[in-house]
Amino acid sequence: MGDFEEVGISPAASRDTYGADSAQLDRKVAIMCYLSVSGWLTAYRCPREQRGPLTAFHLRQMTLVTVISAVVVVLQLLMLPFLGWSSLVVAGVGLGLLLLLRMMGVMAAMSGLYEPLPLIGGLAQRLFADQ
């Protein structure tokens, strides 16, 4: 299945070792998607058949948030010669809104809800449906 089984950190091994049921593990991995890049990578690298539906849902949401964050940073760098340092205000507002979306995603994942993020949630589910 992959590297996870080799080192014993697959969801199945974790369930056997720590006694966590699949719903608890799924919720924890879904929360981990939002907290850091390494958390997102860990959830992404987990084999698809071992990902729970909640993890897959929130992984798609966070993937789009990450892509939009990268686009905002690139646009800020492109606007820098034209707008000067005031382009930082535009980027700050954009990144602040994305941080707010991440916080909303963490709260939904903690509650175990399949609640799409405002403005971009439906798009994330359509764009990344195969993840």
Stockholm file with secondary structure:
# STOCKHOLM 1.0

chainA/1-131         MGDFEEVGISPAASRDTYGADSAQLDRKVAIMCYLSVSGWLTAYRCPREQRGPLTAFHLRQMTLVTVISAVVVVLQLLMLPFLGWSSLVVAGVGLGLLLLLRMMGVMAAMSGLYEPLPLIGGLAQRLFADQ
#=GR chainA/1-131 SS CCHHHHHTCSHHHHHHHHCCCHHHHHHHHHHHHHHCHHHHHHHHHSCGGGSCHHHHHHHHHHHHHHHHHHHHHHHHHHHHHHHGGGHHHHHHHHHHHHHHHHHHHHHHHHHTCCCCCTTTHHHHHHHTTTC
#=GC SS_cons         CCHHHHHTCSHHHHHHHHCCCHHHHHHHHHHHHHHCHHHHHHHHHSCGGGSCHHHHHHHHHHHHHHHHHHHHHHHHHHHHHHHGGGHHHHHHHHHHHHHHHHHHHHHHHHHTCCCCCTTTHHHHHHHTTTC
//
